Amino acid sequence: MAKLGNAGTYRLGDRTVNRLGYGAMQLAGPGVFGPPKDHDTALAVLREAVASGVNHIDTSDFYGPYVTNRLIREALHPYQDDLVIVTKIGAKRGADASWNPAMSAPELTSAVHDNLRNLGLDALDVVNLRILGGDGHGPSEGSIEAPLTALAELQRQGLVRHIGLSNTTPTQLAQGRGIAEIVCVQNHYNLAHREDDAMIDALAADGIAYVPFFPLGGFTPLQSTTLSDVAARIGATPMQVALAWLLHRSANILLIPGTSSLGHLRENLAVADIALTSEAIAELDGIGSAGH
């Protein structure tokens, strides 16, 4: 069983979590829509993750919708004291599985109450405001004052303990930090997609967590070859090496690799024990340089 403490810990709001966490998105059906392909395995993955030392789970009521939160409650409630469940609001799913903005104050309020009910909580540890970009997924500029002010009001009511931003630009982050205390940023970042390098360093200086998603998204075949070569040399999978590089990149990075497979879960948690040589790190760093 992986010793997750080997990967270190970091502050998330007023809590301390192991840097190797778990993302629940893949527990929903295809396209993050509908029920899991195997209900019992989904519960087993959640239970093994926590039993292995995971104390940071990322989820949302728009996964399914409502699927992953209900699975988390069924598998893990009543929750152990050190478990931090991070959810996100700001979108809703259409009947056709589309992702649609849901950023009005009534929609955000409803989303917080839905998350509370489906997770079986009185207050949410961390809520990320998910900013849907122009294409529905990538970031795009635009004021976040109105939705973030609405979320801050829910925090004042005691329904939300901490606030984060997801899919945010540096401009939006700066605006957001003027409205509320931001305890984490969740953006697309990996070996090949490194537009947030400066943001990560700035957040680290302020003690704010950064949570990358799509740890293997956006690679070219050439970059994948470099990653595969390093992985073969150290006896690990490409995904394990990509995750290990993220842990090495900055102490404020928290990982939330997701899977619906017990085997893949164990592979992901084993990353805590992977040590990268300086030579391997230099090769992997070069992937990002080649991508610019």
Phi, psi and omega in degrees: 000136183296141175264094190294337178298338177298334179276354179088174178232167178205158179282139174226099189067233178260017181245161173244129182234154170295140184291343177261105182249203183216133175256129189271356189307317186286356177285339176285178182286187181304137183070021182057039184223133178084182186285165179292156178292333180216101185301314184294322178294322177302315178296319181295321179298313180299315182293320179290323178303310182292319179297335181273356177115357176294125176231022176221110179243131179256133183207182173193151176288344177272007167274104179131297351289160176072359186285306189292322179297320180291325175296317179300316180296315181297321185280325197237348182279136002287140188282145175293154191299328186268003183280126177251118179256119181254127179240176179218150180225168180121359179216162173217160182259138173277166178298339179268014180075008178293157176255121186232141178300145176215072193249003179287159180302315178298321180293319179293320178297314179299319181296318178298316180294323177297315179298317178301313183293314185287333176272344182073043182239155174270335177211147180268131183301305180219134174239122175269131171278112181273119183261110180282128182279186183299326179265009180096335184232312181290157180290152174211151183289159179154149182294139175247015185300312185295308180294322182291326175296321177295319179293322178297327177293321176295326175295317179297330179283353179088006181277337182231129180275316184222156184237138173231173177237141178233136180067042186257151174266164177303322179296315179293323178298315179298317177297316182298321181290344173277348183256320184211160173287124180258121184260347179200156173235133180239108185225169176284118180202138174195187181309322185260346186238090194239031179298337184267014182308310182294321179298317180300315181295320179293319178295320179301320180297333180259006178072029182253134183287148175235128186240104182280141170245168187055061184297345176236012183279135173096018180274147169266163178304321181297315179296321180296326178297316177300314180297316180296322179297314178298316182299316180297323183293326182258005175073039179228171176274158176304319179297318178299318180293319178298320178290319179298322178297319179297319177298323180286331188301315181197142185293341181271002179278126175250132183261142177226055179299137182248154177195156172251011184244133177296322179297314178292325176301313181296322176298317181295317182290334179292347179301333179303335184259005181271125176252127179263132176287163178298326178296315180296319180298319179298317178297316182291321176302326181295335177298315179295321179297321180291335183279350182269000000 
